[in-house]
Structure formats: structure tokens, C-alpha cells
């Protein structure tokens, strides 16, 4: 009989057991994989109360202080990615629960940002659907060359986005609360104030870390400044943008549309407007969902588990 019980949570694609060989772990533990997502705390507790170890995909199931207190058998949390803001690490430490992380590959979000931006610019989803219905050219695509790309948050990822935009010969502008003209130039962009960022951007892409200060940093007032031909792209975190204000802006055709990979609540409700609005291109938080990233995640999980088992009597 295995000594430990391991739960692997939110394996939406049911691939956890295909990316790595788990046989080195099975002498120490029984593994159970869950492919669905639970929202309610009582449901989560009922499922996990008998497990010693939980392996979580970054920022899918929040592990709050109240939830952790109700999992008396829990000894170890292994999270994919170097940082998981949905785990209350301080609460876990107080409860004697160890938290460990895997490595992370950061290129997925950059690639998806440009995939989404180009898809909305060229109307690729609509043209593909039209072609499948038997049609031919239906819409006229937009250009990138000479257009203005606004970047909200010019950190490491924002600077990479700027580098690609410069290859397309776009005018790249940027703003964040801590950005300076010198830092903007070094990051491949031109510094502007927040109002100008929203007023001048043809495509505005969000690349900020979610915190209490940045939550809702894109609000109704900001969206109202945008051109009616402009698009918003968000592959960072849903709550950075006021969701209701964005929905209203799109419904009233105040902006041309949005491309979104992140949302206030995930998975999205089945009747959520973002699933239905014709000017929204939405993907189910797949920026980091790539072959190489998952390979790293699950291999590192096994390494963490084996190292943890080795320290146990």
C-alpha cells in the first residue's frame, strides 16, 4: 500500500500522465488526477481532505487560508511555475505545509499575444469560418506597419512585445506607473502618459503583474479614451481590466474589439458574454499551455516529489 496520496488538480486536457513517467513516484504514493475544476470551498475540501500532497497548475484552484485550514492531512503543495499568487504561502507555512515550485518558460505569453493580435487584425477567425461555410474573401484586414501599439507595462514581457512590434515597423508607445522615458527607450518604446496611451493606440496590449494597486488599472474612463477602431489585448490577468466596462464598451461599439486569454473567473461561465460577443476573440488561458512548458512542469513535479520523499523516514 502506498504511503502517501497525491492529487493532481485541474488537468484540463488530461495530459499529466502523458508528459512524464510517474513510475518512480508510484512506490511512494498513489496518484489521482482530476480533470475538472471545482469552485466551491466545500466541494474542494470534500475532494482533497484525504490527500497528503497536492500538485496544482498555477493560478487555477486558489488555496486560501480558510481552505488550507480544512485540509489536515496536507503536507506538501507543488505548484507549477516559479510564482503562484493563488496560494497563500504564509498561511501554508503557519500550518506546517511545505510549498515548492517548478521551473517556468516565459515565451508562451509573448507568442500568444502576437497570435491573438494578428488574428484580430487580419480577421482570421471570421475568414476561416466564412471559408468553411463555402465563402471566400469577406472582410478587409488591418495593417500593423505604421500603426501604434500601446503597451501597458513595459517589463520583461512588455519589452519583448515591443521588440516584435519594432520588426513590424509599428510606432510603439508605453506607460506604467514606474516607467520613465529612459526605461521606455531602453525597452524599445516611446514613453507617454496614461491618457495618451489609450488615446493614440491602435492596438493596446496589457502586460502587468496583478496586485491590489494594479487591479482594475484599465477602467471605463480609460476605455472611453480609445479609438473606435482600436483593439484591446490582454494575456496577463483578467482583473487588470474592468470586465463589465470592457463588455459595455464592446457592446456599444466604442472600440473595435478585444482579444482575451484571461478572465476574472476561470473557467468562464458557459453563458458569459465573452463567449458570445462577435468582436471578442477569446481563448481559455492558454498562454502558458505549450508542449515545452508542460514538459518542464511535470518533469519538475516528479523531481520535487522524489527529493521530498528522499528526506522522509
C-alpha positions as CSV (number, residue, x, y, z in Angstrom):
1,X,0.0,0.0,0.0
2,X,1.3,3.4,-0.9
3,X,2.4,5.7,1.9
4,X,1.1,9.0,0.5
5,X,-1.8,10.2,-1.5
6,X,-1.2,12.7,-4.3
7,X,-3.9,14.8,-6.0
8,X,-3.1,16.4,-9.4
9,X,-5.6,19.2,-9.9
10,X,-7.1,20.9,-12.9
11,X,-5.5,18.8,-15.6
12,X,-8.0,20.2,-18.1
13,X,-6.5,18.4,-21.1
14,X,-6.0,15.1,-19.2
15,X,-2.3,15.1,-20.1
16,X,-0.5,15.0,-16.7
17,X,0.3,11.3,-17.1
18,X,1.5,11.5,-20.7
19,X,4.1,14.2,-20.3
20,X,6.3,12.4,-17.8
21,X,6.9,8.9,-16.5
22,X,5.4,8.7,-13.0
23,X,6.6,5.1,-12.2
24,X,9.4,6.5,-10.0
25,X,6.7,8.1,-7.8
26,X,4.3,5.2,-7.5
27,X,6.3,3.2,-5.0
28,X,5.9,6.1,-2.5
29,X,2.4,7.3,-3.4
30,X,-0.9,6.7,-5.1
31,X,-1.7,9.4,-7.7
32,X,-5.2,10.6,-8.6
33,X,-5.7,13.1,-11.4
34,X,-8.7,15.5,-11.6
35,X,-9.5,17.0,-15.0
36,X,-12.4,19.1,-13.8
37,X,-12.4,22.4,-11.9
38,X,-14.3,23.0,-8.6
39,X,-15.2,26.5,-7.5
40,X,-16.8,25.9,-4.1
41,X,-14.7,25.6,-1.0
42,X,-16.8,22.8,0.5
43,X,-16.5,20.8,-2.7
44,X,-12.8,21.3,-2.8
45,X,-12.4,20.2,0.8
46,X,-14.5,17.2,0.3
47,X,-12.3,16.1,-2.6
48,X,-8.9,16.9,-1.1
49,X,-9.3,16.2,2.7
50,X,-7.7,12.8,2.4
51,X,-4.7,13.8,0.4
52,X,-1.2,14.4,1.7
53,X,0.2,16.1,-1.4
54,X,-1.5,18.4,-3.9
55,X,0.0,19.3,-7.3
56,X,-1.6,22.4,-8.7
57,X,-1.4,24.1,-12.0
58,X,-0.6,27.8,-11.5
59,X,-3.5,30.0,-10.6
60,X,-6.3,27.6,-11.3
61,X,-7.5,26.5,-7.8
62,X,-6.9,29.1,-5.1
63,X,-5.5,27.7,-1.9
64,X,-6.7,30.2,0.6
65,X,-6.1,30.2,4.4
66,X,-9.6,29.0,5.1
67,X,-9.3,26.2,2.6
68,X,-5.9,25.1,3.9
69,X,-7.1,25.0,7.5
70,X,-9.6,22.4,6.4
71,X,-7.1,20.0,4.9
72,X,-5.5,18.4,8.0
73,X,-3.6,15.7,6.1
74,X,-1.9,18.1,3.7
75,X,1.9,18.1,4.0
76,X,3.1,19.4,0.6
77,X,1.9,21.6,-2.2
78,X,3.8,21.5,-5.5
79,X,2.9,24.3,-7.9
80,X,3.8,24.8,-11.5
81,X,5.7,28.0,-12.2
82,X,8.1,29.9,-10.0
83,X,5.3,32.0,-8.6
84,X,1.6,31.2,-7.9
85,X,-0.3,34.1,-6.4
86,X,-3.4,32.0,-5.7
87,X,-1.5,30.1,-3.0
88,X,-1.4,31.8,0.4
89,X,2.2,30.7,1.2
90,X,2.3,32.4,4.6
91,X,-0.9,30.5,5.7
92,X,0.6,27.3,4.5
93,X,3.8,27.9,6.4
94,X,1.9,28.6,9.6
95,X,0.0,25.3,9.1
96,X,3.3,23.4,8.6
97,X,2.5,22.8,4.9
98,X,5.5,22.9,2.6
99,X,5.2,24.7,-0.7
100,X,7.5,24.0,-3.6
101,X,7.6,25.2,-7.2
102,X,8.7,24.1,-10.6
103,X,10.6,25.9,-13.3
104,X,8.9,28.0,-15.9
105,X,9.2,29.0,-19.6
106,X,8.1,32.5,-20.3
107,X,7.9,32.6,-24.1
108,X,4.4,31.3,-24.3
109,X,2.6,34.5,-23.4
110,X,4.7,36.5,-25.9
111,X,3.8,34.1,-28.7
112,X,0.1,34.1,-27.8
113,X,0.0,37.9,-27.5
114,X,1.1,38.2,-31.1
115,X,-1.1,35.3,-32.3
116,X,-4.1,37.0,-30.9
117,X,-3.2,40.5,-32.1
118,X,-2.6,39.3,-35.6
119,X,-5.7,37.2,-35.6
120,X,-7.9,40.1,-34.7
121,X,-6.1,42.5,-37.1
122,X,-6.5,40.1,-40.0
123,X,-9.9,38.8,-39.0
124,X,-8.5,35.3,-39.2
125,X,-11.3,33.5,-37.1
126,X,-14.0,35.2,-39.2
127,X,-12.4,34.4,-42.6
128,X,-11.7,30.8,-41.6
129,X,-15.4,30.4,-40.6
130,X,-16.5,32.0,-43.8
131,X,-14.3,29.8,-45.9
132,X,-15.6,26.7,-44.1
133,X,-19.1,27.8,-45.0
134,X,-18.1,27.9,-48.6
135,X,-17.4,31.6,-48.9
136,X,-14.3,33.4,-50.0
137,X,-13.0,36.9,-49.1
138,X,-15.4,38.5,-46.6
139,X,-13.7,41.2,-44.6
140,X,-10.8,43.6,-45.1
141,X,-7.9,43.1,-42.7
142,X,-6.0,45.8,-40.8
143,X,-2.3,46.7,-41.2
144,X,0.4,46.6,-38.5
145,X,3.1,48.6,-40.3
146,X,2.8,52.3,-39.3
147,X,0.1,51.6,-36.7
148,X,0.5,52.5,-33.0
149,X,1.0,49.7,-30.5
150,X,0.4,50.7,-26.9
151,X,2.0,48.6,-24.1
152,X,0.6,48.9,-20.6
153,X,3.5,47.6,-18.6
154,X,7.0,47.6,-20.2
155,X,8.7,44.9,-18.1
156,X,10.5,41.9,-19.4
157,X,7.5,40.6,-21.4
158,X,6.4,44.1,-22.5
159,X,9.8,44.8,-23.8
160,X,9.7,41.5,-25.8
161,X,6.4,42.5,-27.3
162,X,7.9,45.9,-28.2
163,X,10.8,44.2,-29.9
164,X,8.5,42.3,-32.2
165,X,6.4,45.4,-32.9
166,X,9.5,47.2,-34.0
167,X,10.2,44.4,-36.5
168,X,6.7,45.2,-37.9
169,X,7.7,48.9,-38.1
170,X,5.0,49.9,-35.7
171,X,5.1,53.0,-33.5
172,X,5.5,51.6,-30.0
173,X,4.4,53.7,-27.0
174,X,4.3,52.6,-23.4
175,X,3.2,53.6,-19.9
176,X,3.1,52.3,-16.4
177,X,3.3,54.0,-13.0
178,X,7.0,53.3,-12.6
179,X,8.1,53.7,-16.2
180,X,10.4,56.6,-17.1
181,X,11.3,58.0,-20.6
182,X,14.8,56.4,-20.2
183,X,13.4,53.0,-19.3
184,X,10.9,53.2,-22.1
185,X,13.6,53.9,-24.7
186,X,15.7,51.1,-23.4
187,X,12.7,48.8,-23.7
188,X,12.1,49.7,-27.3
189,X,9.2,52.1,-26.8
190,X,8.4,55.8,-26.5
191,X,7.2,57.0,-23.1
192,X,3.7,58.6,-23.0
193,X,1.3,59.4,-20.2
194,X,-1.6,57.0,-19.5
195,X,-4.2,59.2,-21.2
196,X,-2.1,59.4,-24.4
197,X,-1.5,55.6,-24.3
198,X,-5.2,55.0,-24.6
199,X,-6.0,57.8,-27.0
200,X,-3.3,57.0,-29.6
201,X,-3.1,53.2,-29.6
202,X,-4.5,51.2,-32.5
203,X,-3.7,48.1,-30.5
204,X,-3.3,48.2,-26.8
205,X,-1.8,45.2,-25.0
206,X,-1.7,44.7,-21.2
207,X,1.4,43.3,-19.6
208,X,1.3,44.0,-15.8
209,X,1.6,41.9,-12.7
210,X,-1.8,41.7,-10.8
211,X,-1.7,43.4,-7.4
212,X,-4.1,45.4,-5.3
213,X,-2.6,48.5,-6.9
214,X,-2.9,47.3,-10.5
215,X,-6.4,45.6,-10.1
216,X,-8.8,47.5,-12.4
217,X,-6.0,49.7,-13.9
218,X,-7.9,49.6,-17.2
219,X,-11.3,51.1,-16.3
220,X,-14.3,52.7,-18.0
221,X,-12.6,56.1,-18.2
222,X,-9.6,54.6,-19.9
223,X,-11.6,52.6,-22.4
224,X,-13.6,55.7,-23.3
225,X,-10.4,57.3,-24.5
226,X,-9.7,54.6,-27.1
227,X,-10.4,55.0,-30.8
228,X,-13.5,53.2,-32.1
229,X,-11.1,51.4,-34.4
230,X,-8.8,50.2,-31.6
231,X,-8.4,46.7,-30.1
232,X,-7.5,45.7,-26.6
233,X,-5.4,42.6,-26.0
234,X,-5.0,41.0,-22.5
235,X,-2.9,37.9,-22.0
236,X,-1.8,38.9,-18.4
237,X,-4.5,38.7,-15.8
238,X,-8.3,39.3,-16.2
239,X,-8.8,41.6,-13.2
240,X,-6.4,44.2,-14.6
241,X,-9.3,45.2,-16.8
242,X,-12.7,46.2,-15.5
243,X,-14.6,43.4,-17.1
244,X,-18.0,45.0,-17.1
245,X,-16.7,48.2,-18.5
246,X,-15.0,46.3,-21.3
247,X,-18.1,44.3,-22.1
248,X,-20.1,47.6,-22.3
249,X,-17.5,49.2,-24.5
250,X,-17.6,46.4,-27.0
251,X,-21.4,46.0,-27.0
252,X,-21.7,49.7,-27.7
253,X,-19.0,49.6,-30.4
254,X,-16.9,52.1,-28.6
255,X,-13.9,50.1,-29.5
256,X,-13.4,47.6,-32.4
257,X,-13.0,44.6,-30.2
258,X,-10.8,42.7,-27.8
259,X,-8.6,39.6,-27.8
260,X,-8.5,37.9,-24.4
261,X,-6.8,34.9,-22.8
262,X,-7.5,35.8,-19.2
263,X,-10.7,36.5,-17.2
264,X,-12.0,37.5,-13.8
265,X,-13.2,34.0,-13.1
266,X,-11.8,30.9,-14.8
267,X,-13.1,28.8,-16.4
268,X,-15.6,31.2,-17.9
269,X,-19.3,30.6,-17.2
270,X,-20.9,28.9,-20.2
271,X,-23.2,31.9,-20.8
272,X,-20.6,34.6,-20.3
273,X,-20.7,37.5,-22.8
274,X,-17.1,36.9,-23.8
275,X,-18.2,33.5,-25.3
276,X,-20.8,35.3,-27.5
277,X,-19.7,38.8,-28.4
278,X,-18.8,38.8,-32.1
279,X,-16.0,41.3,-31.7
280,X,-14.2,39.3,-29.0
281,X,-11.6,36.7,-29.7
282,X,-11.3,34.6,-26.5
283,X,-9.0,31.7,-25.7
284,X,-9.1,29.7,-22.4
285,X,-6.0,30.9,-20.7
286,X,-3.6,29.1,-23.0
287,X,-0.6,31.5,-22.9
288,X,1.5,29.1,-20.9
289,X,-0.2,25.9,-22.1
290,X,2.5,24.7,-24.5
291,X,4.3,21.4,-25.1
292,X,7.7,22.6,-23.8
293,X,6.2,24.3,-20.8
294,X,4.1,21.3,-19.7
295,X,7.1,19.0,-20.3
296,X,9.1,21.2,-17.8
297,X,6.2,21.4,-15.4
298,X,5.5,17.8,-15.0
299,X,9.2,16.6,-15.1
300,X,9.9,19.1,-12.3
301,X,7.0,18.0,-10.3
302,X,8.4,14.4,-10.3
303,X,11.8,15.7,-9.3
304,X,10.3,17.7,-6.4
305,X,8.3,14.7,-5.2
306,X,11.3,12.3,-5.3
307,X,13.5,14.8,-3.5
308,X,10.8,15.3,-0.9
309,X,10.3,11.5,-0.4
310,X,14.1,11.1,-0.1
311,X,14.1,13.3,3.0
312,X,11.3,11.3,4.7
313,X,12.0,8.3,7.0
